[in-house]
Amino acid sequence: MIVLAIIPSVSVLAVSARAAAFGFSHGMFTALGIVAGDIIFILVAVYGLVFVAEAMGEQFVLIKYIGGAYLIWLGISLWRADAKMRKSDELRQSSWGSSFLTGLLITLGDQKAILFYLGFFPAFIDLSLMTPIDTLLIILIATVGVGGAKLVYAYLADRASLIFKNTRAIQGLNILAAGVMILVGVVLLLKTQEWI
């Protein structure tokens, strides 16, 4: 899980962009959203893999469309934001809930997460022998492994953004982060086309 979490991906880009644009706490909440999505997939794999996969077949496409559109909207909003000194509270126009939702939607629409938890995960673990304690241990491992790796990216992006002290540099960082968010949204929408 840790190896998969540290490989640069859509979720790493989202965590880094949110942390660079709005600070470490937003990167942290994006990582929490990613972990929440992973926990949902773990619970689905353990307690209702076949039923939920069949019931949510077309809803996964809808989640991906919503997630992609939401990320593009966030990117456009960030692109249009005024450049202010990084220490200013006014720059933090985004909410923690928005950051959490970004991470959650990315994970729920991520084909790698779906493939791992609903495909490979049952191959590694005999789901028929799982106890509630086993499930909690797996959730703890996912939280520490995935969440920890994403927090490192959030911290590094936040520290890197503090280097920029003038409004031109901050505007450039906002545009870069916005471009990443828009790109992630577009990639998510394009990947959705493969499922139709």
GUMI-949233 format. One record per residue (C-alpha): residue in three letters; x, y, z. Coordinates in steps of 0.02 Angstrom, whole numbers, always signed. Example, Ala and Ser with C-alpha at 12.3 -4.5 7.8 and 13.67 -1.06 7.14 Angstrom:
2
ATOM  aa     px     py     pz
ATOM Ala   +615   -225   +390
ATOM Ser   +684    -53   +357
//
This chain:
196
ATOM  aa     px     py     pz
ATOM Met     +0     +0     +0
ATOM Ile   +141   +119    +42
ATOM Val   +227    +87   -125
ATOM Leu    +65   +120   -218
ATOM Ala    +35   +277   -114
ATOM Ile   +205   +355   -150
ATOM Ile   +200   +326   -338
ATOM Pro   +157   +492   -421
ATOM Ser    -26   +486   -470
ATOM Val   -183   +589   -482
ATOM Ser   -205   +584   -293
ATOM Val    -25   +639   -262
ATOM Leu    -50   +785   -382
ATOM Ala   -211   +834   -294
ATOM Val   -133   +828   -120
ATOM Ser    +18   +927   -178
ATOM Ala    -86  +1058   -270
ATOM Arg   -204  +1086   -123
ATOM Ala    -57  +1099     +0
ATOM Ala    +41  +1217   -112
ATOM Ala   -108  +1330   -143
ATOM Phe   -193  +1331    +26
ATOM Gly    -70  +1260   +152
ATOM Phe    -28  +1096   +236
ATOM Ser   -198  +1079   +321
ATOM His   -285  +1071   +151
ATOM Gly   -162   +941    +90
ATOM Met   -197   +845   +250
ATOM Phe   -386   +851   +223
ATOM Thr   -364   +796    +42
ATOM Ala   -261   +649   +107
ATOM Leu   -399   +610   +233
ATOM Gly   -525   +607    +90
ATOM Ile   -413   +486     -5
ATOM Val   -399   +374   +149
ATOM Ala   -589   +382   +173
ATOM Gly   -612   +322     -6
ATOM Asp   -489   +181    +26
ATOM Ile   -584   +132   +184
ATOM Ile   -746   +127    +84
ATOM Phe   -665    +10    -42
ATOM Ile   -594   -100    +97
ATOM Leu   -766   -116   +177
ATOM Val   -845   -152     +8
ATOM Ala   -715   -286    -29
ATOM Val   -735   -368   +140
ATOM Tyr   -922   -355   +168
ATOM Gly  -1010   -351     +2
ATOM Leu   -897   -355   -148
ATOM Val  -1011   -436   -274
ATOM Phe  -1172   -353   -218
ATOM Val  -1102   -176   -210
ATOM Ala  -1001   -191   -371
ATOM Glu  -1156   -243   -466
ATOM Ala  -1268   -114   -382
ATOM Met  -1147    +31   -410
ATOM Gly  -1088    -13   -586
ATOM Glu  -1157   +141   -674
ATOM Gln  -1143   +252   -520
ATOM Phe   -953   +240   -530
ATOM Val   -961   +328   -697
ATOM Leu  -1071   +464   -620
ATOM Ile   -950   +484   -473
ATOM Lys   -806   +504   -595
ATOM Tyr   -899   +637   -696
ATOM Ile   -944   +732   -538
ATOM Gly   -767   +717   -472
ATOM Gly   -688   +775   -635
ATOM Ala   -805   +923   -652
ATOM Tyr   -778   +970   -470
ATOM Leu   -588   +968   -489
ATOM Ile   -597  +1075   -647
ATOM Trp   -709  +1199   -555
ATOM Leu   -585  +1205   -409
ATOM Gly   -442  +1234   -530
ATOM Ile   -531  +1376   -618
ATOM Ser   -575  +1455   -451
ATOM Leu   -394  +1443   -395
ATOM Trp   -332  +1513   -561
ATOM Arg   -445  +1665   -540
ATOM Ala   -397  +1693   -357
ATOM Asp   -303  +1853   -315
ATOM Ala   -120  +1831   -272
ATOM Lys    -88  +1883    -92
ATOM Met    +50  +1850    +30
ATOM Arg    +50  +1668    +82
ATOM Lys    +33  +1710   +266
ATOM Ser   -130  +1802   +236
ATOM Asp   -288  +1716   +296
ATOM Glu   -380  +1789   +147
ATOM Leu   -287  +1671    +30
ATOM Arg   -367  +1524   +115
ATOM Gln   -531  +1540    +24
ATOM Ser   -555  +1354    +10
ATOM Ser   -632  +1249   +147
ATOM Trp   -565  +1092   +227
ATOM Gly   -725  +1006   +172
ATOM Ser   -685  +1050     -7
ATOM Ser   -511   +975    +11
ATOM Phe   -583   +818    +92
ATOM Leu   -712   +800    -47
ATOM Thr   -575   +820   -177
ATOM Gly   -479   +672   -104
ATOM Leu   -634   +566    -82
ATOM Leu   -699   +592   -259
ATOM Ile   -527   +560   -334
ATOM Thr   -515   +394   -243
ATOM Leu   -693   +338   -280
ATOM Gly   -665   +372   -464
ATOM Asp   -487   +303   -473
ATOM Gln   -474   +146   -578
ATOM Lys   -315    +94   -487
ATOM Ala   -404    +98   -319
ATOM Ile   -553     +4   -388
ATOM Leu   -440   -125   -470
ATOM Phe   -334   -148   -314
ATOM Tyr   -472   -159   -183
ATOM Leu   -602   -250   -286
ATOM Gly   -484   -356   -392
ATOM Phe   -314   -389   -315
ATOM Phe   -360   -364   -133
ATOM Pro   -470   -520   -125
ATOM Ala   -328   -619   -206
ATOM Phe   -210   -574    -63
ATOM Ile   -332   -599    +79
ATOM Asp   -459   -738   +105
ATOM Leu   -613   -630   +132
ATOM Ser   -715   -775   +198
ATOM Leu   -599   -787   +349
ATOM Met   -600   -600   +391
ATOM Thr   -651   -549   +566
ATOM Pro   -697   -372   +620
ATOM Ile   -525   -358   +703
ATOM Asp   -440   -408   +540
ATOM Thr   -541   -275   +449
ATOM Leu   -490   -143   +577
ATOM Leu   -307   -192   +558
ATOM Ile   -318   -175   +369
ATOM Ile   -402     -5   +388
ATOM Leu   -263    +48   +508
ATOM Ile   -129    -10   +387
ATOM Ala   -213    +84   +244
ATOM Thr   -232   +241   +351
ATOM Val    -50   +242   +405
ATOM Gly    +21   +183   +238
ATOM Val    -82   +285   +116
ATOM Gly   -116   +432   +231
ATOM Gly    +64   +444   +289
ATOM Ala   +133   +444   +112
ATOM Lys     +9   +579    +58
ATOM Leu    +50   +685   +211
ATOM Val   +233   +685   +161
ATOM Tyr   +184   +753    -10
ATOM Ala    +72   +884    +73
ATOM Tyr   +213   +939   +189
ATOM Leu   +340   +952    +48
ATOM Ala   +220  +1051    -62
ATOM Asp   +177  +1168    +82
ATOM Arg   +361  +1199   +123
ATOM Ala   +402  +1228    -60
ATOM Ser   +263  +1357    -75
ATOM Leu   +333  +1456    +72
ATOM Ile   +486  +1496    -32
ATOM Phe   +380  +1614   -134
ATOM Lys   +367  +1782    -47
ATOM Asn   +300  +1904   -178
ATOM Thr   +129  +1912   -258
ATOM Arg   +195  +1872   -434
ATOM Ala   +273  +1711   -372
ATOM Ile   +115  +1668   -275
ATOM Gln     +8  +1702   -429
ATOM Gly   +121  +1587   -529
ATOM Leu   +106  +1453   -395
ATOM Asn    -84  +1474   -395
ATOM Ile    -87  +1454   -585
ATOM Leu    +24  +1301   -575
ATOM Ala    -84  +1222   -439
ATOM Ala   -242  +1269   -535
ATOM Gly   -171  +1191   -693
ATOM Val   -135  +1031   -598
ATOM Met   -313  +1026   -527
ATOM Ile   -389  +1057   -700
ATOM Leu   -275   +925   -776
ATOM Val   -324   +799   -642
ATOM Gly   -509   +836   -676
ATOM Val   -486   +816   -865
ATOM Val   -390   +653   -842
ATOM Leu   -528   +588   -729
ATOM Leu   -660   +634   -860
ATOM Leu   -559   +555  -1002
ATOM Lys   -533   +396   -901
ATOM Thr   -722   +392   -875
ATOM Gln   -746   +380  -1063
ATOM Glu   -656   +212  -1058
ATOM Trp   -793   +142   -944
ATOM Ile   -938   +185  -1057
//
